[in-house]
């Protein structure tokens, strides 16, 4: 079987999931990857055969999206040209993890596909949304990478086609410890937005993962790390808690490990607002803005005993078997 797998590289989560799935997919056939976007900072250990600039995300200084810069870097004519040129008809199965070019190519070439990933879960109206829905956000979730078939991943089974998160094997096999530090992964924030708050808590150790850091360095109570999967896994497994955005993969892994979470969704990022709504329903604290009192917010979070819900890991073999068995049903 020849398998085409499209990865949306607007963040590290899609790539991390693809790397976890790859050895399982190889049991079913030969896999070629298409990577679209340029936001990822993880080292990619995958046979990427096709690449595109696609649609990438750009951030403001402190936790928001820069929509003007995003719009300036979209090349619709180039994307249409790439959609026409993708040789999808030579593949038996097209798996799409929220990539618009692949979705367009399937429509243009009249090729079947399945959307496998977190965003596919939003096809269901049962999947949590924020109190104030965004019409534009809903349109993007519905149409950006639509497919005839959907297999969604989410924290809970909100609908029949939604399955548990794909958790890395290193996380599943880990024996979590609490070594006292706080892991921080907030790629939409510059150092200047948060550093003072962490420095104001000299007795609390922070492991801070940043895209702009090239080598590990410790200054006072903060250890700065480049974004590296092995170091991040180790920090998360042994942390007291994690401060992260409103993404999906990192909170899912933290929930699996029963770690304390403080979620800060990216401002005006509708999918992250939806994820934050789901996390709030599960009892996870969510902060929507970071102000001058952020050190006090962190201290209150650390001093509040919030029981973390237990989530399951995806049975990858069963999920993929279902995908291939029902691909064209």
N, C-alpha and C positions, 0 to 999 in steps of 0.2 A: 504494500500500500504506500502511495506517495501522499505525504501530509504537508500542507502549507499552513504555517502558524504565524499570524500577524501580531506584533507586539507594539502597543502604544507606549513610546518611551518619553512620556511627559513626566515620569517619575521613576523611582527605583522599584516600586512595588510590582509593576507589570513584568519587569525583567527578572526580579527575584522569583516570581511565580513560574515564569517560563523555564528558568533554570531548574527549579524543583520538578517540573513536569517532564522535562526532556528525557531523562532515562526511562520513564514509564511509557512515554510516547514511542520510544524506539522499539518497544516490544511489539508495537502494532505496524511499524513500517519506517520508511525513510522520511526524515523531517527536514524541511527547509524553512528558515525563519526570515520574516520581513520585519524590519524595525523602522518605525516611523516616529519622528520627533527627536529632539536633541537635549532633553532635560536630565537624562539619567547620568549618574556619576559612578555607578557600580562598574567594576570590571566585568565584561560580558564573556562568559565561557559557553558560547553557543555557535552553531554553524549558521551565521547570518549571511544569507545569499543575496538578499535585496535590501536596499536602504533608501530612505527618503527623509528630507527635512520635515515633511509633513506639517503638522501644527504643533508648535511648542508653547509652553507657558513661560511667562516672564512675570517677575514679582516686583512690587514696590519695596521700599526699604524695610518696613516693619509689618509683615504678615498679611499683605494684600496682593491682589493680582493687578498687573499693569496691562489693562485691556488695550490701550493705544499701541503699546509695543507688540502685543500679541497680534493685533490686527495688521500692523505694518509688515509683519513677517510671514503672513499667510500668502501663498502663491496659488490661487485657485486654478489658473490655466496649467501650471506645472503639475498640480495634483491630478487634474483630469487626464493629462498626457500620461502620467505614471499609472493611473488606473487602467487606461487602455492597454498599456504595455505589459502589465503583470501577466505572466503566462499561466493563468489560473486553470485553464482547461486541461492542462497536463497533470493536475493533481486530483486525487480521489476524494480528499476531504480538505475543506477550508475551515480552519479554526481562527476566529477573530477575537482578540482581546482588546476591544474598543478602539479600533483603527478605522478612520473615516475613508481612507483611500481604498482599503480592501473592501469595505462595504460598498463603495461606489463601483469598484471594479466588478464585484459579483453581480450587481444590477445591470451594468453595461454589457457584461459578457454572458449574462443569464446562467450564472453558476450558483449552485446551492452553497450555503455556509451555515455555521453555528457560531453564535456569540457566546464565548465561555469567559466568565470573569465577574468581577464585582458589579460593574455597571449594568450587566444583564439582569441583575436582580431588580432594577428599577422599572422593568417592564410591568411588574406587579404593582397595583395600587396599594397593596397591603404593606409594602416596604416603607419603613418610617420616613416621613418628611418633616421639615421644620414647620412651626406654626404658620409662618407666612411663606406660602409657596411662590416660586418664581416661574412665570410663564416661559421666559427664555430658557431658564435652567431645565424645566421639564421638556421643552422641545429638543434641547441638546441631548439629554439622556435618552429620549425616545428615537431621535432621527440620526444622531451623529455617526453611529456605527451599527445601524439596525441590521438584523438578519432574520431569516425565516424561522430559525430555531434558537432558543435561548436556554443556557444553563447558568444560573446565577450563583454567586458566592456571597454569603453574608454571615453576620454573627449568629443569627437565628433563622429558623426555617419559616419565613413569612409566607411562603407559597410552595406549591407542589414541585416547581422546577428549581427551587433554591436549595443549595447544599452547603455544608459547613466550609469554612475557610481552608485553603491549602496552607498548611503549616510546614515550614522547613523541617527536615529530618533532624537537623542539629538541635532544634528547639524541642521537638517531640521527645528526643532521647535524653535531653538534659536533665540534670538533677539541680533544680534551682536553689540558689542560696541568697541570703540577704547580707551583702557586704557593706551596706550602708550608703552607697553612692546613689545619686540620681542620674539616670541616663537622659540626655536631651537630644532630640532630633526634630528640628524645626527649620527645614530648608528655605522657607519663605521669609525668614528673619535674618537681617544682618547682625554681625557681632555687636555693633553699637546699641542695638535695641534692647539687648538682654544682659549684657556683660555686667553692668553696674548692679543689677538686681542680684545676680549670683555672687558678686563680690561682697555685697552687703550681708551675706550669710557665710562668714568665714569658717564656721564650724561644720558646714555641710559640703561634702565633696560632690562635684558635678563631673560627669563624663559628657562632653559636648561634641557632637559629630557635625562637622561643617564642610560644605563643598569646597570652600576656598583654602582650607588647611591642607598642606602637603605632607607634613610629618607630625607625628605625635609630640606634644609638648605640654608640660605642666607648669602653670603659673598660679601660685597660691592654692586656692581650693578648687581650681578649675583645671581639668585635663582636656586639652583640645585634641580631637582626633580627626583625621581625614575620613571620608565615608568609605569604610571598608567592611565587608560583610562579616568576616571572621571576628574582627574586633567588636563590631556592633553586637553580634550574637553573644559574645562573652560578657559584654557589659550588661546587656539586657537580662541574661540568665542570672547574673549575680547582683543586680541592682535592688535597691529598696523600692524604687518607683521610676516611672518614666514620664517626662513631659514631651508631648509630641503633637502633631497636627491632627486634622480630622480625616486623615487617610484611612485606609482599610487594613493593609497588611500588618503594619507595625502595631496598631491597637489589638488586632486579632492575636498576634503572637504574645503580646503582653497579657491579654485576657487568658490565653491558654496557660501561661506560666503563673497566673494568679498574682500578677504584679499590680501595684497601685498605679493608676493612670490619671494624668491631668491632660485633657485634650484642648488644644487651641486651634479650631478650624481656620483655614485661610479665609480672610474676609472676602465676601461676594463670590465665593467658590461654592456653587450650589450643591455639588455632590458631597463636599466636606460638611456643609450645613446639614445635609440629610444624614450623614454618618454620625454627626454630633447628636442629632435628634435620637438616633438609635442608641447611642452610648448613654445618653441621659436617661432613657427608659430603662436601661440596665443598671442605673445607679452610678455611672461614671461622671465625675465632675467635669464640667465644660466651662471654659473662659472664652469670651468672644472678643475681648480687647485687652491689650497689655498696656498698663499705665505705669506711672511712677511708683505705685505701691505694689509692683509685681512681687517683690520679695515677701511682702506680707501675705499676698495671695498664696505663694508657695508654702509659707510657714503654716497658714491655716489648713491647707491641703494635707500637709504632712502630719499635722496634729489631729486631723479628723479621721476617725476609724470608719472607713468605707469598705464594707465587704464586697469583694470582686466576684462577679458571676463566673461560673464555670462554663466554658464552651468546648465543643468537640473539634477535633481535627478531621479534615476531609479524608475519606477512604479513596485515594487517588485511583487505584486499580478499578474500583467499582464505578467511580464517576466516568472514567474514560471508556470503560466497557459499555456503559449506558450510552455515552456519546456516540460511539461507533455503531452500536446495535440499532440506535433509533435515528441515525443521522438524517435520513430522508423521510422519516415517518411524518 
